[in-house]
Amino acid sequence: MSVEFWLTYKYVTPVGSYSWSFLYDNEIDYMPLLKTIGLLLTLLNLGTTGFTQSTNPAVVRKGLIFPEQEKHVHGSSLVSLSNGDFLAVWFYGSGERTADDVKIMGARLKKGEIAWSEPFPMADTPNLPDCNPVLFLNHTGKLFLVWIAVQANQWESSILRFRTSTDYLKSGPPVWTWQDNILLKADEQFAKEIAVKFKDLPKSTVGWGGYAPRYDDLIKEASRDAGKRCIGWMTRIKPLLLGNNRIVLPLYSDGFNLSLMAISDDDGTSWRPGLPVVGRGPIQPALVRKKNGHLVAYMRDSGDAPIRVQVSESTDQGESWTATTKTDIPNTASVEALVLQDGRWAFLGNDVDDGRYRLSLYLSDDEGKTWAWKIRIEDHPVDQGRYSYPSLIQTTDGLLHMTYSHHPDEQHKSIQYVVVDPQKLNPN
């Protein structure tokens, strides 16, 4: 049966709002019209929050979650819900760790809709910056939000916080029913592991001066401080869910400039630290699982040149990790990784060593040995914009959904949402 009514569609942009009305008939497909209008507004550089059309057929959808604005928005995370909705989170405020007004914000994309909801608060620790949120569902479908509250306005003093919900399918933010801190007690094995694994790394010729201690020695010394090794662990990338209710949540420390996994064997009720992922600057791990059960962590390189994505492997479900090595992928910011339903691996990151102006999606059919498929999600001239800190998930229909920080310049900032069909990617 044909049903007709007038429908008004609105685009909100930094320079104004644009709306139009048309007679809607449920038996007519209006999607080509909406995509065409979105493309026209994009060509006019109006920064729309609706559809934009990519020249690459693999990009199904691309648009901002909210209009560009001046305040700092960064570090997004994305989750797909059982009713077909999506929830996205990010941190928002006048800065990062030094700005006490920073809080966690979120938005919802309802199933079948093309416009995200108005942003709403997700978490806010009074008088402290809240940063680096991560959203995920545990084995039973309980929703977790994990983030950091930055004490003393220093990354290395950050406290891990989390809240959970089972009532999150309605409009607006989830109804949170539990909140607590995640406190990790790293023992002396932490220091022993760092000392052992540094011996596995290539000899470093990087020093701070003829009379200054070497980098390796300073990290080993700090690892023997019980206070330092139990605080300052920070979230960034979604966890890996394994069998037997195990969750492996990747963490990193700007104090130690390396990484560590928080491990739960009771589906997120309690947490303990694994052994550190040791290297010179491997931070913000993104995890995938090989067919043989081994875990692989791809990490941002915060160490010495050449700046390349670092990698480590675990043979015991995240308890311990090999000393890191460098891949041949250039890197300047955090990366994401995912095992797809068809067995291929996906990698998403800034594959340049001089900025964040390019963001690329790679696919591999040999577990990361080679990357035969590549697509530029963002590709701009050097130093023109920053597009970084991605989140990547796959839905049951096979589509890849990603969010990332969209910063064309310091006055225009938002979170970008992109949908890619991996089956439409052609090998390079």
N, C-alpha and C positions, 0 to 999 in steps of 0.2 A: 504494500500500500504506500502510495506517495504521500509524504507529509511535507508541507511548506511552511516556512516562517522566516522572518528577517533576522539575519545574523550580522553582528558588528564585530569586526576584527581590528585590533589595535596594535601598533608597534610603538614602543617607547624608545627614544634615542636621546643622546646627550643634547641634541639641538631642538628637541620638541617631540610631540606625540603625533602619530599619523594613524588615522582610522578610516574605515570605509564600511559600507553596509551593502549586502546583496541578499536577494531572495534565495534562501537555502532550500534545496529539495534533496531528501535523503536518498534518492535514486541517482543522483549526479555526483561524480567524483570531482571535488573541488581542489584536490591536492595539487595538481599541476598549476592552478591559478595561484595558490598560496606560495608555492615555490618560486613562481615567476616574479611575484611581487617582492618576495624576500630577496631575490637576486637583484632586482632593480634598485632596491634600497641599499643593498651592499655595494653595488657599483657606484652609488652616490656617496659612499663612505659615511653612512649615517649610523653605523654601529648598532644594528638592530638586535633585538632579543628574540627574533623569530627564526625561521628557516633561512639558510643561505645555500646556494647551489655550488658545489665544487666542480671543477673541470675534470676531476678524477672520478670515474663511475663507482669506485669502491666507497667513496664518502657519501653515505646515505643522508646525513644530516649534520649541520654545523650551525651553532648559534650561541649567543651569550645567555647565561642564566639570569642576569639582571643588567640593567644599563650601566655603561662605564661611568665611573665616578672617581673622586680624587683620593679617597682613603685607601689604606693598604689592604688588599685582599690576597690571600695566598694559602698554599698548602691544602688543597681540596681532597676530598675522599667521596666515593660514590658507592651506593649499594642498590641492588635490585630487590624489590619486595615481592612476596607471594601473590599479591593482587595485581601485579603489573606496574605498580608505581615505582618511581625512583626517588631516593633521598640523596641529596648532596650536602656536604658541609665544607666549611672553610673558616679561616680566622680573619677577623676584620677589626680594624682600629686605625689609630693615627701612627702606628709603627709596628714594631715587633717586640722583642724582649724588653726594650726600654720604655714602652708605652703601656701604662697600667690600664688603659681603657680597652685593650684588645680582648675580644670575646669570640666565642664560637657561634657562627651563624649557619643557617641551613635553608634549604628550599625543597619543595616537592614537585615532581612532575607526575601528574596523574596519568594513568593508563589511557592511551588514545589521544591525549592532548599534546599540543605543540608548544605551549607556553608554560614556563615554570611559575610556581606561586611566588607571591611576594616573600622575600627573605624573612625568617623568624629566628629568634634566639634559640640556641641549642645548649649552651653552657656558658657560665660566667662566674669565675672565682673573684669575689670582691677584692679590689685593689691590687690584683695581680694580672699580668698578661696571660691569656690562654691561647695556646698555639698548637699547630700540628695535629689536627683531629683525624681520627681513623674510624670509619664505620664498618661493621661487619656483622653477619649473622652466625651464631654458633651452630652446632650440630642439630639442636632442637628448634632452631628458628628464633631464638632470643636475640634481640638487637643490642649490640654493644657500641658505645661511643667511648673511645679512649683518646686522651689528649694530655697535654702537659700544662701545668701551672708553673710559671717561671718565677721562682723566689729570688729575691735580691737582684732582679733584673739581669741575671746571668744564666746563660744556657746550662752551664755545669751545675747549677743549683736547682734545676727543674725537678718537679714532682709529677709522677704519673698518676692521672686520675681516670676513673671510668664510671659510667652510668649505664643501666640496662633498662630495657622495656620489652614487654610482650603486647603492648597496646600501641601500635604504631601504624595502623592501616587507614586511620581516618585522616581528614584534612588537617593541615597544620603540623606542628612538631609532635614527636612521640610523647606519650605519657610515661615519664620516667618513674620507676618504682624502686630503684636501688642506686646508690652512689657511694663510692669509696675510693681510696687510694690504692695503687699497686706498689707495695714496698718490697724491694728485692734485696736480699742479703747475700752479696757475693763474698765468698770466704777466701781462704788462702790459696785455694786451687786457682782462683782468678789470677793471682800474681805468678804462680808457678807456670800456668799456661802461657802467659805473656812472655816470660823469660825463655821458655822452650821454643815457642813459635817464632820469636824474633831470630833465633838461630837458623830457622828454615828460610828466612827471607834473604834476597840478594844483599850483598854487602853494600851499605849505604856510604856514600861519600859526602853526604849533606851534613854540614855542621854550622853552628851559629857563629863560629869564630875560633881562633886558636886557643883561647883560654876558656871557652864556654863548653858545657857538657853537650854531648851529642843527643840528638832527638831520641834515639832508642833508649839511652840510659835514663833520660827524664821520664819516659813513659813507664819503664820498669820500676823506677823509684816511686812514682805516683801509685802504681798498682798495689804497692805494699801498704798503702794508707787505707784502712778499713772504712773510713768515712767517705773518702773520695770514690771508692769503687761501688758504694751502695746508693749513690745519689747522682742525679744528672742524666739518667737514661731517658731518651726521648723517642717518641713515635714518629712515623712518617708514612709507612706503606702498610697495606692490609696484611693480615696474618695468613698463614697456611693452615688449613684444617686437615688433620690426618685421622686415621682410624683410632678406635678406642678412646674417643673424646679428647684427643690431644689437639691443642692449639699452639702453634709456634708463631709468636708475635715478634717481628723484627724491631730492634731498638738500636740506637746509636748514642754516642757521647761526644760532645764537642770538647770536653775536658781531656779524654783519652784519645780522641780522634780515631776511634774504631767502633766496632759493633758488638752486639750481644743479643741473644734471643731470650725473651720471657716465655716460659713453657708452662702450660696448664694441662694436666691430665684428668681434670674433672670438668671440662667444657667451660672453663672461664671462672669457676668459683674461687680457685686459689692459683697463685703463680709463684714460680721460682726461676732463678737465672740459670741459663746454660753457661758453658764456658765461652770466653770472648772470641770473636772473629778477629784475628790478629793480622795486622799489616800496617803500612804507613799511610794512614788516611782513608781506610775503607769505611764509609758511613752510609746510612739510609738503605739498608738491604731490601731487595725485592726477591721473593722466594719462588722457586719452582721445584717440582718433584720429577725426577727421572723415572723411566720405566723400571729400572732395577731397584727403586725405592730410595736412592740417594737424593738428598736435597742440594740444590744449587742456589747460591746467593749472588746476585748481581748488585754491585754497589757503586755509588758515587765516589769519585777519586778526590779526596781532600788532602792528598800528599804531594810528593815531588813530581817534577816533570819526567817523562811526558804524561800529561793528564789523560788517562784512559779509564774506562769502566773496569773496576776490579771484580774478581770472581773468587769464590771459595766453595768448597763442597763438604757435606756432612754425610757420613755413612751410618749415623746412629740417631736419625730422626731429629736432628737439630741440637743434640747435646754438646757436640764438639765439632770443630771446623778446621780444615786445612789452612795453613798460612796463605794469605791472598796472593794472587798473581794478577797481572794486568792483561786485559784483552787488547785487541787492536781497534776498539771502538772509542773515538774521541769523546770527551765528557766534560761538562762544566756544571752539572746540577743533578738532582736526584733522578732516578730511573724507575721504570716499572717493568714487570715481567708476569707472564701468564702462560699456563699450558692450556691450549685450546681443546675443544671437544674432539677435533679430528687428529689430535696428537701433536700438532705443530706447536712450537713455542713462539710467543710474541714478546718483543722487547720494544719499549717506548721510552725515548729520552732525547736529550739535546746532544746530537752526535757531531758537535763542533768543540773546539778547544779555546775559542775566543769570544764567547758570549752565549746568549740564550735566544738568539734570533731564529734558530731552526729547531724544529721538533719532528722526529721521525719515528715511524712504526716499522719494525723489522719482523719478519717471520722466518722460522727455521724448521726444516723437516728432519734434521739430524741432531736434535737436542743441543743446539747452540754452536755446533762446530762451524757451520756456515749459515749465512742469512741470505737466502735466495730471493726473498721478496722484500722490497723496501718502498715506502711511500712517505712523502713529505706532508705532514699534517700542518705545519707552519714553515714557511720559507721566506725570509725577508733579507734585505741588505744588512751587512754587518753593522752591529750597534743600533739597529732600528727595531726596538722593542724587545721584550722579554716574555717568552712563552715556555713555562717550565712547571716543575713539580706535578707530574701527571698522576692520575689514578686510572686504572684499567680493569674492566670486568667484562665477562661474556654472559649473555642471556641464553635461555634455552633455545631460542630461534637461531642461534649461531652468530648473532651480531655482536660486535665489539663496541662497548660504550666507554668513553673516556671523558674526564674533566681535567683541566689544567689552568694555571694562572695565565690570564690574558692581559698583558701590560704593554700596550703600544707605546705609551710614554707615561711620565709620572702623574699626569693629570687625568688619565683615562685608564681605569683598571676594572677588571671584572673576572669572572670564571667562565671559561669556554666549555661547551658541551659538544662532543662530536660522536657520531655513530658511523662505524665502518663495517662493511661487509667483507670479511676476509676471503670469501670465495671469489670475489671480483678482482682480487689483486693479481697482477701478472708478474711472473718471475722476471728479475732484471737480467 
